[in-house]
Amino acid sequence: MAKTATVRARIDPELKAEVERLFKGLGLSTTEAINLFYRQVKLRNGLPFSVVIPNETTEKVFKDTDAKRNLIRCEDAEDMFQKLGI
């Protein structure tokens, strides 16, 4: 199938550069990544990820981690499971 349709979007330049570096690390061009996203939307008949509004607890955790507060450091997975009591 010939690829003749064009998708245009305005996006924050810093976000674009950061994401394109990630795509490059995955061996994908931006066009390939967009095609992959579109194919996943078609396959799943919706977005290929959950879109939710964070609750108050999640928002607090996001703010705390951004501010580097209330962090628990773990040496490895075993240490993490032990600290979680799992």
C-alpha positions as YAML, in Angstrom:
chain: A
units: angstrom
residues:
- id: 1
  name: MET
  ca: [0.00, 0.00, 0.00]
- id: 2
  name: ALA
  ca: [1.41, 3.40, -0.98]
- id: 3
  name: LYS
  ca: [2.01, 5.80, 1.86]
- id: 4
  name: THR
  ca: [0.60, 9.10, 0.68]
- id: 5
  name: ALA
  ca: [-1.26, 10.51, 3.71]
- id: 6
  name: THR
  ca: [0.43, 13.12, 5.86]
- id: 7
  name: VAL
  ca: [0.08, 13.70, 9.61]
- id: 8
  name: ARG
  ca: [1.03, 17.14, 10.93]
- id: 9
  name: ALA
  ca: [1.18, 18.15, 14.56]
- id: 10
  name: ARG
  ca: [2.70, 20.90, 16.67]
- id: 11
  name: ILE
  ca: [4.71, 19.64, 19.62]
- id: 12
  name: ASP
  ca: [7.05, 21.06, 22.24]
- id: 13
  name: PRO
  ca: [10.55, 21.09, 20.68]
- id: 14
  name: GLU
  ca: [12.26, 19.70, 23.81]
- id: 15
  name: LEU
  ca: [9.77, 16.83, 24.06]
- id: 16
  name: LYS
  ca: [10.19, 16.11, 20.34]
- id: 17
  name: ALA
  ca: [14.00, 15.97, 20.63]
- id: 18
  name: GLU
  ca: [13.92, 13.76, 23.73]
- id: 19
  name: VAL
  ca: [11.43, 11.31, 22.22]
- id: 20
  name: GLU
  ca: [13.26, 11.18, 18.89]
- id: 21
  name: ARG
  ca: [16.45, 10.22, 20.80]
- id: 22
  name: LEU
  ca: [14.47, 7.39, 22.40]
- id: 23
  name: PHE
  ca: [13.15, 6.30, 19.00]
- id: 24
  name: LYS
  ca: [16.70, 6.30, 17.63]
- id: 25
  name: GLY
  ca: [17.81, 4.10, 20.53]
- id: 26
  name: LEU
  ca: [15.03, 1.68, 19.58]
- id: 27
  name: GLY
  ca: [16.06, 1.77, 15.92]
- id: 28
  name: LEU
  ca: [12.88, 3.58, 14.88]
- id: 29
  name: SER
  ca: [12.34, 6.70, 12.83]
- id: 30
  name: THR
  ca: [9.58, 9.08, 13.90]
- id: 31
  name: THR
  ca: [7.52, 7.91, 10.91]
- id: 32
  name: GLU
  ca: [7.95, 4.26, 11.92]
- id: 33
  name: ALA
  ca: [6.97, 5.06, 15.51]
- id: 34
  name: ILE
  ca: [3.83, 6.90, 14.38]
- id: 35
  name: ASN
  ca: [2.91, 4.00, 12.07]
- id: 36
  name: LEU
  ca: [3.46, 1.58, 14.98]
- id: 37
  name: PHE
  ca: [1.21, 3.70, 17.20]
- id: 38
  name: TYR
  ca: [-1.53, 3.86, 14.55]
- id: 39
  name: ARG
  ca: [-1.35, 0.09, 13.99]
- id: 40
  name: GLN
  ca: [-1.65, -0.56, 17.72]
- id: 41
  name: VAL
  ca: [-4.68, 1.76, 17.96]
- id: 42
  name: LYS
  ca: [-6.30, -0.12, 15.08]
- id: 43
  name: LEU
  ca: [-5.42, -3.54, 16.54]
- id: 44
  name: ARG
  ca: [-6.76, -2.68, 20.00]
- id: 45
  name: ASN
  ca: [-9.63, -0.56, 18.73]
- id: 46
  name: GLY
  ca: [-8.49, 2.18, 21.11]
- id: 47
  name: LEU
  ca: [-5.39, 3.62, 22.71]
- id: 48
  name: PRO
  ca: [-2.68, 1.03, 23.39]
- id: 49
  name: PHE
  ca: [-2.23, 2.27, 26.95]
- id: 50
  name: SER
  ca: [-4.37, 3.33, 29.88]
- id: 51
  name: VAL
  ca: [-5.25, 7.03, 30.14]
- id: 52
  name: VAL
  ca: [-6.30, 7.99, 33.65]
- id: 53
  name: ILE
  ca: [-6.34, 11.04, 35.88]
- id: 54
  name: PRO
  ca: [-4.10, 10.36, 38.90]
- id: 55
  name: ASN
  ca: [-5.81, 10.25, 42.29]
- id: 56
  name: GLU
  ca: [-4.59, 12.35, 45.25]
- id: 57
  name: THR
  ca: [-2.22, 9.65, 46.52]
- id: 58
  name: THR
  ca: [-0.60, 9.20, 43.12]
- id: 59
  name: GLU
  ca: [-0.27, 12.97, 42.65]
- id: 60
  name: LYS
  ca: [1.45, 13.24, 46.05]
- id: 61
  name: VAL
  ca: [3.87, 10.45, 45.14]
- id: 62
  name: PHE
  ca: [4.66, 12.17, 41.82]
- id: 63
  name: LYS
  ca: [5.35, 15.47, 43.60]
- id: 64
  name: ASP
  ca: [7.44, 13.77, 46.29]
- id: 65
  name: THR
  ca: [9.57, 11.85, 43.81]
- id: 66
  name: ASP
  ca: [10.06, 14.94, 41.63]
- id: 67
  name: ALA
  ca: [11.27, 16.75, 44.77]
- id: 68
  name: LYS
  ca: [13.33, 13.67, 45.82]
- id: 69
  name: ARG
  ca: [11.37, 13.37, 49.10]
- id: 70
  name: ASN
  ca: [10.28, 10.20, 50.92]
- id: 71
  name: LEU
  ca: [12.33, 7.95, 48.64]
- id: 72
  name: ILE
  ca: [13.30, 4.46, 49.74]
- id: 73
  name: ARG
  ca: [16.49, 3.24, 48.10]
- id: 74
  name: CYS
  ca: [16.98, -0.45, 47.36]
- id: 75
  name: GLU
  ca: [20.18, -2.28, 46.55]
- id: 76
  name: ASP
  ca: [18.44, -4.73, 44.22]
- id: 77
  name: ALA
  ca: [15.12, -6.48, 43.60]
- id: 78
  name: GLU
  ca: [15.57, -8.78, 46.61]
- id: 79
  name: ASP
  ca: [16.14, -5.78, 48.90]
- id: 80
  name: MET
  ca: [13.05, -4.08, 47.44]
- id: 81
  name: PHE
  ca: [10.87, -7.15, 48.03]
- id: 82
  name: GLN
  ca: [12.17, -7.41, 51.59]
- id: 83
  name: LYS
  ca: [11.40, -3.75, 52.28]
- id: 84
  name: LEU
  ca: [7.91, -4.24, 50.80]
- id: 85
  name: GLY
  ca: [7.38, -7.33, 52.94]
- id: 86
  name: ILE
  ca: [6.83, -9.53, 49.92]
...
